[in-house]
Amino acid sequence: MTAQETAERRQRARAALQRRDFAAARREVERLVADEPGNPDGHGLLGSIRNETGDAAGAAESFATALRLRPGHGPTAHLLAAALLRLGDIDRALAVLAPAAAAAPDDAPLQATHAVALVRAERLAEAAEAAERATRRDPSLVPAWMNLGTARRLQGDNAGALAATDEAVRRQPDLAEAHVNRALALLSLGRMDEGWTEHDWYWRQAHTPPRPLPQPWWDGSAVQGRIAVWGDQGIGDQLWASAYIPDMVRAGHRLVLECPERAAGLFARSFPDIEVVAATDPVDARLTAPDIVAQTPLSRLAAIAWRRHGRTSRPDARLTPDPNHVAAIRARYRNLAGDRRILGIAWRSRKPDGQIFEVPLVRWEPLLRDRGLFVVNLQYGDTRDERIRTQEWFGTAPYHDEAIDAVADIDGFAAQVVALDGVATVVNATVATALAVGTPAIVAVRRFQPDWRYPPGAETSPWLPGARLVRQQAGDRWDDVMTRMVVLATA
């Protein structure tokens, strides 16, 4: 292929990519790569096509090849790092970004992406520095202000976080993500009215759309008809927010609750005064009945309750799993535990975007070895290999109840949690389940916990009644946390 033919093919591929004709672009680029495998431009274009079509792994592979063929090329390094971040490969992203960012301190978008990776790695001081470099170089770069706000909030500098997110909102008033970041800063500062108002932008984000219902959003006022309440965010957030349902019922509001099918039985038994509908696609016709005149996400009930009562504590509400199931589980565990306290543990959480946080099971050795505790596995997902390894290393492992499926059967999982004397867990849905059914929870909180309901330096939270918070103090160390959790679990 001549140089002119190569240039023409590259031009055709870029034109097709620009008009989003990915099939045509891919045909041109694959021929280019086949004819000239050592040409970094071809691999870079293929990476862009794969990126646009949702193939983050393929994009990372192509960008990595392009960077290997053209070492030190900043734009390619930036594209590769962005693909790796989408894959959750933070270490590789940082390995690519660190030299690229050092070589190009005035490249504001590159510095902003470096800040994202550093936040994900919880290297927050460095993240703030990278974001500040980006804002100094290009003050109009809104993602850099948002990254700066996130880094400051996780450092506990909520006033600084608010200043940064204020700037992001000022520069791009219609950007939902900027308003959500501002809401988190306001809620962390205790400015609840402003925070809840800003938080309504959450459902304007492209990745968190509202349910397709025709009714206007409910503002908490009296209405002549029923209100559709639909479960939003993860199951843990829905269990947490369900505690506000009785308060709404006592105020005379008539609710129809849509929730995941796996939780419908538990909610129906717990709230007999409302109608419970399992979520379907398309939406169940009962949610568009003529007498339903307003709608709201379930989590907004906390904001409505705050505005009504001006308080941070939740109403005293409990979910009610099947009492016969609870009794059977309790009897089985008591027979196994003897006179030991029965403690459930969970050590991992997974966010909707795929990010995983865990305190590996082997770190829970002090709880597992304590002679006064019978430890039960509450961790959802496949934990077999971890339990086998822990048994081999320590001669003990948490008891795994094959009859309970924490993912598919929320009612059964809630019954299991009620049957325990207590729970020790990281921040995940197990916390919400325990508090929703009235089981005391000890929560291992990482040093930089992004959830505003876990206030820095506090052992309790008004938004999490019944939880004792044990916060990590430094680095990746959990020894002190586990020692404290043993004391609380055996008290």
C-alpha positions in Angstrom: 0.0 0.0 0.0 1.4 3.4 -1.0 1.6 6.3 1.5 -1.1 8.1 -0.4 -3.4 5.0 -0.2 -2.7 4.7 3.5 -3.6 8.4 4.1 -6.8 8.1 2.1 -7.9 5.0 4.0 -7.1 6.7 7.3 -9.1 9.8 6.1 -12.1 7.6 5.1 -12.0 5.8 8.5 -12.0 9.1 10.4 -14.8 10.5 8.3 -16.9 7.4 9.0 -16.1 7.6 12.7 -17.1 11.2 12.7 -20.5 10.4 11.2 -20.8 7.5 13.6 -20.8 4.9 10.8 -18.8 2.4 12.9 -19.1 -0.5 10.5 -17.6 1.4 7.7 -14.9 2.9 9.9 -14.0 -0.5 11.2 -13.7 -2.0 7.7 -11.3 0.7 6.7 -9.2 0.5 9.9 -9.0 -3.3 9.9 -7.6 -3.2 6.4 -5.1 -0.5 7.5 -4.0 -2.5 10.5 -3.7 -5.7 8.4 -1.6 -4.0 5.7 0.5 -1.9 8.2 0.6 -3.6 11.6 3.4 -1.3 12.8 1.4 1.9 12.1 0.2 3.3 15.5 -2.5 5.5 13.8 -4.4 2.4 12.7 -4.4 0.8 16.1 -5.4 4.2 17.7 -8.3 4.5 15.3 -9.4 0.9 16.0 -9.3 1.7 19.7 -11.5 4.8 19.1 -14.0 2.6 17.2 -14.0 0.0 19.9 -14.4 2.6 22.5 -17.4 4.2 20.8 -19.1 0.8 20.4 -18.7 -0.1 24.1 -15.8 -2.5 23.8 -13.6 -1.0 26.6 -11.4 -4.1 26.7 -10.8 -4.1 23.0 -10.2 -0.3 23.1 -7.6 -0.7 25.8 -5.8 -3.5 23.8 -5.7 -1.3 20.7 -4.5 1.8 22.5 -1.9 -0.2 24.3 -0.6 -1.4 21.0 -0.5 2.1 19.6 1.3 3.4 22.6 3.9 0.6 22.4 4.5 1.5 18.8 4.7 5.2 19.7 6.1 5.4 23.3 5.4 8.6 25.2 2.6 9.8 23.0 0.4 11.8 25.4 -3.0 11.7 23.6 -2.7 7.9 23.2 -1.7 7.4 26.8 -4.7 9.5 27.8 -7.1 7.3 25.7 -5.6 4.1 27.1 -5.9 5.3 30.7 -9.5 6.3 30.1 -10.3 2.8 28.8 -8.6 1.2 31.7 -10.5 3.3 34.1 -13.8 2.1 32.5 -12.6 -1.5 33.0 -11.8 -0.7 36.7 -8.1 -1.4 36.2 -6.9 1.5 38.3 -3.3 0.3 38.8 -2.6 0.0 35.1 -4.3 3.3 34.4 -2.1 5.0 37.0 1.0 3.3 35.5 0.1 4.9 32.2 -1.0 8.3 33.5 1.8 9.1 35.9 4.6 9.5 33.3 2.2 11.1 30.8 0.9 13.6 33.4 4.5 14.4 34.5 5.6 15.0 30.9 2.6 17.3 30.2 1.7 19.4 33.3 -0.2 21.9 31.1 -2.5 19.3 29.5 -5.6 20.1 31.5 -7.8 17.1 30.3 -4.9 14.7 31.0 -4.4 16.1 34.5 -8.2 15.9 35.1 -8.2 12.2 34.1 -5.1 11.6 36.3 -7.1 13.1 39.2 -10.0 10.6 38.5 -7.6 7.7 38.8 -6.0 9.0 41.9 -9.4 9.5 43.6 -10.3 5.9 42.6 -7.0 4.8 44.2 -7.8 6.9 47.3 -4.6 9.0 46.8 -6.6 12.0 47.6 -3.9 14.7 48.2 -2.3 13.9 44.9 -5.8 13.8 43.2 -6.5 17.3 44.5 -3.2 18.6 43.3 -3.8 17.1 39.8 -7.3 18.6 39.7 -6.0 22.0 40.8 -3.4 21.9 38.1 -6.1 21.2 35.5 -8.3 24.1 36.8 -5.4 26.5 36.8 -4.5 25.6 33.2 -8.1 25.6 32.0 -10.7 27.1 34.4 -13.5 26.2 32.0 -12.9 22.4 32.4 -15.9 21.4 34.4 -14.8 17.7 35.1 -11.6 19.1 36.7 -13.7 21.1 39.2 -15.9 18.1 39.9 -12.8 15.9 40.5 -11.4 18.5 42.8 -14.7 18.6 44.7 -14.7 14.8 45.1 -11.1 14.7 46.3 -11.8 17.4 48.9 -15.0 15.8 50.1 -13.4 12.5 50.6 -10.6 14.2 52.5 -13.2 15.6 54.9 -12.9 19.2 53.5 -16.6 19.6 52.7 -16.4 23.4 52.5 -13.7 23.1 49.9 -15.7 20.5 48.1 -18.7 22.8 48.0 -16.6 25.6 46.6 -15.3 23.4 43.8 -18.7 22.0 42.9 -20.2 25.5 43.1 -17.7 26.5 40.4 -18.7 23.4 38.3 -22.4 24.3 38.5 -21.7 27.9 37.7 -19.8 27.0 34.6 -22.3 24.3 33.4 -25.6 24.9 35.1 -27.4 22.0 33.2 -24.9 19.3 34.1 -26.7 16.9 36.4 -23.5 15.2 37.7 -22.2 18.6 38.9 -25.4 19.2 40.9 -25.3 15.7 42.4 -21.7 16.3 43.5 -22.8 19.6 45.0 -25.7 17.8 46.8 -23.2 15.4 48.4 -21.1 18.3 49.7 -24.2 20.1 51.1 -25.5 16.9 52.8 -22.1 16.2 54.3 -22.1 19.8 55.7 -25.6 19.2 57.2 -27.2 21.8 54.9 -30.1 19.4 54.4 -32.7 21.5 52.7 -30.3 22.7 50.0 -28.7 19.3 49.7 -32.0 17.5 49.1 -33.1 20.0 46.6 -29.8 19.6 44.6 -30.1 15.8 45.0 -33.2 15.7 42.8 -30.7 16.2 39.9 -29.7 12.6 40.5 -32.5 11.3 38.3 -31.5 13.6 35.5 -28.2 11.8 34.9 -28.1 9.7 31.8 -27.1 6.6 33.8 -29.9 7.0 36.5 -33.1 7.8 34.6 -36.4 7.9 36.4 -39.1 5.3 35.8 -41.2 6.1 32.7 -44.3 7.2 34.6 -46.6 10.0 33.5 -47.4 11.6 36.8 -45.7 14.7 38.2 -43.2 14.3 41.0 -44.6 14.4 44.5 -43.5 17.2 46.8 -44.9 15.6 50.0 -48.1 17.6 50.1 -51.6 16.2 50.4 -53.0 14.9 47.1 -56.4 13.6 46.0 -55.3 10.1 45.0 -52.5 7.6 45.3 -48.8 8.1 45.0 -46.5 5.7 43.0 -43.2 5.1 44.9 -40.6 3.3 42.8 -37.5 1.6 44.1 -34.3 3.3 43.0 -30.6 2.8 43.3 -29.4 -0.5 44.9 -31.4 -2.9 47.0 -29.6 -1.7 50.1 -30.7 1.9 49.5 -34.3 0.7 49.0 -34.2 -1.2 52.3 -32.8 1.8 54.1 -35.4 4.2 52.6 -38.3 1.9 53.3 -38.2 2.9 56.9 -39.9 6.1 55.9 -43.0 4.4 54.5 -44.9 4.1 57.8 -44.4 7.8 58.4 -46.0 8.6 55.0 -48.9 6.2 55.8 -49.5 7.7 59.2 -49.7 11.1 57.5 -52.6 9.8 55.4 -50.8 9.3 52.1 -51.8 6.3 50.0 -48.8 4.6 48.4 -48.2 2.0 45.7 -44.7 0.7 46.0 -42.9 -0.7 43.0 -39.8 -2.8 44.0 -37.7 -5.7 42.7 -39.6 -9.0 42.6 -37.1 -10.5 45.0 -38.1 -8.0 47.7 -41.8 -7.8 47.0 -42.8 -10.4 49.6 -40.8 -8.8 52.4 -42.2 -5.3 51.6 -45.8 -6.6 51.3 -45.7 -8.4 54.7 -44.0 -5.4 56.3 -46.3 -2.7 55.0 -49.8 -4.2 54.8 -51.4 -0.7 54.4 -49.9 -0.1 50.9 -50.0 -2.0 47.6 -46.7 -3.6 46.5 -46.0 -4.2 42.9 -43.1 -6.2 41.5 -41.1 -4.1 39.0 -41.6 -5.2 35.3 -40.6 -3.9 31.9 -42.8 -2.4 30.6 -44.2 -0.8 33.8 -47.1 -2.6 35.4 -50.4 -1.0 34.5 -51.3 -0.6 38.2 -48.7 2.2 38.4 -50.5 4.2 35.7 -54.0 3.7 37.1 -56.2 6.9 36.9 -56.2 7.4 40.7 -52.4 7.6 40.8 -51.7 11.3 40.7 -48.0 11.7 41.7 -44.8 9.7 41.7 -41.5 9.7 43.6 -38.4 7.6 43.9 -38.3 5.6 47.2 -35.1 7.3 48.4 -36.8 10.8 48.2 -39.0 9.8 51.1 -36.1 10.7 53.4 -36.0 14.2 52.0 -39.8 14.5 52.3 -39.6 13.3 55.9 -36.8 15.8 56.7 -38.8 18.7 55.2 -41.8 17.7 57.2 -40.2 17.0 60.6 -36.8 18.8 60.4 -35.0 15.8 61.8 -32.2 13.5 60.8 -33.3 10.4 62.6 -35.4 7.8 60.8 -38.8 6.7 62.1 -38.8 3.6 64.2 -39.8 1.1 61.5 -38.9 -2.5 61.0 -39.2 -4.9 58.1 -40.9 -8.2 59.0 -39.5 -11.4 57.5 -41.5 -14.6 57.9 -41.4 -15.3 61.6 -41.5 -19.1 61.1 -38.5 -18.9 58.8 -36.7 -16.7 61.4 -37.4 -19.2 64.2 -36.2 -22.2 62.1 -32.9 -20.4 61.2 -32.4 -19.3 64.8 -32.9 -22.8 66.1 -30.5 -24.3 63.6 -27.8 -21.7 64.3 -28.3 -22.0 68.1 -27.8 -25.7 67.9 -24.5 -25.2 66.0 -23.3 -22.2 68.2 -24.0 -23.5 71.6 -23.7 -20.6 74.0 -21.6 -18.5 71.7 -22.9 -15.2 70.2 -24.1 -15.6 66.6 -22.5 -13.0 64.4 -22.9 -12.6 60.7 -20.1 -11.0 58.6 -19.9 -9.6 55.1 -16.6 -8.3 53.7 -17.2 -7.0 50.1 -19.3 -4.5 48.3 -19.8 -4.0 44.6 -21.1 -0.7 43.1 -23.4 -0.5 40.1 -20.5 0.7 38.0 -18.5 -2.5 38.8 -16.1 -1.0 41.4 -15.4 -3.5 44.2 -14.3 -2.7 47.7 -13.4 -5.4 50.2 -11.7 -6.1 53.4 -10.5 -9.6 52.4 -11.8 -12.4 54.5 -8.4 -13.3 55.8 -8.3 -9.9 57.6 -11.3 -11.0 59.7 -9.1 -13.5 61.5 -9.6 -11.9 65.0 -13.4 -12.4 64.7 -13.2 -15.8 63.2 -10.8 -17.1 65.9 -12.7 -15.6 68.9 -14.0 -18.4 71.1 -17.1 -16.5 72.1 -18.4 -16.1 68.5 -20.1 -18.4 66.0 -19.5 -16.6 62.7 -22.0 -16.9 59.8 -21.3 -16.0 56.2 -23.5 -13.2 55.0 -21.4 -12.3 51.9 -23.4 -12.5 48.7 -21.8 -14.1 45.7 -19.5 -17.1 45.4 -17.3 -17.2 48.4 -16.3 -20.9 48.4 -12.6 -20.4 47.5 -12.2 -17.7 50.1 -13.8 -19.8 52.8 -11.6 -22.8 51.9 -8.5 -20.7 52.0 -9.4 -19.3 55.4 -10.1 -22.8 56.8 -6.7 -23.9 55.5 -4.9 -20.9 57.0 -6.6 -20.5 60.4 -8.5 -23.8 61.0 -11.8 -22.0 60.9 -14.1 -20.2 58.4 -17.5 -18.6 58.6 -20.4 -21.0 58.5 -22.1 -21.0 55.1 -25.9 -21.6 55.0 -26.7 -23.3 51.7 -30.4 -22.7 52.2 -30.0 -18.9 52.0 -29.5 -16.9 48.7 -28.8 -13.3 49.7 -29.2 -12.1 46.1 -32.3 -13.9 44.8 -34.3 -14.0 48.0 -34.2 -10.8 50.1 -37.0 -12.1 52.3 -34.9 -15.2 53.2 -31.8 -13.1 53.7 -33.7 -10.7 56.0 -34.9 -13.7 58.1 -31.3 -14.9 58.4 -30.2 -11.5 59.6 -33.0 -11.3 62.2 -31.9 -14.7 63.5 -28.5 -13.4 64.4 -27.3 -11.7 67.6 -25.4 -9.1 65.5 -23.7 -8.3 62.2 -20.2 -7.1 61.4 -19.8 -5.8 57.8 -18.2 -3.4 55.4 -20.5 -0.7 53.9 -22.8 -2.6 51.7 -26.5 -3.8 51.6 -25.9 -5.9 54.7 -25.8 -2.7 56.8 -29.2 -1.6 55.4 -30.7 -5.1 55.9 -29.6 -5.3 59.5 -30.8 -1.9 60.4 -34.1 -2.4 58.6 -34.9 -5.6 60.6 -33.5 -4.3 63.9 -30.3 -6.3 64.2 -27.3 -4.4 65.7 -24.6 -3.7 63.1 -20.9 -3.0 63.5 -19.6 -1.4 60.3 -16.0 -1.3 59.1 -15.8 2.1 57.5 -12.8 2.9 55.2 -10.9 6.0 55.9 -12.3 7.8 52.8 -15.9 6.7 52.8 -17.9 8.6 50.1 -21.3 8.1 51.6 -22.4 11.2 53.5 -24.4 9.1 56.0 -21.1 8.0 57.5 -19.8 11.2 59.1 -16.0 11.4 59.6 -14.8 10.8 63.1 -18.2 9.6 64.4 -19.0 6.2 65.9 -22.7 6.6 65.2 -24.9 8.3 62.6 -28.3 9.8 63.0 -29.1 8.3 59.5 -28.1 4.8 60.6 -29.7 4.2 64.0 -28.4 0.9 65.4 -25.0 1.0 63.7 -21.6 1.3 65.4 -19.1 2.8 63.0 -15.4 1.7 63.2 -13.3 3.7 60.9 -10.0 2.8 59.3 -7.3 5.2 60.5 -4.4 4.9 58.1 -3.4 3.3 54.8 -4.7 -0.1 54.0 -4.4 -1.3 57.6 -7.5 -3.0 59.2 -5.9 -4.5 62.3 -7.1 -1.8 64.7 -10.6 -2.0 63.1 -10.9 -5.7 63.6 -9.6 -5.5 67.2 -12.3 -2.9 68.0 -15.0 -4.9 66.2 -14.2 -8.0 68.4 -14.6 -5.8 71.5 -18.0 -4.5 70.3 -19.2 -7.9 69.0 -18.4 -9.7 72.3 -19.6 -6.9 74.7 
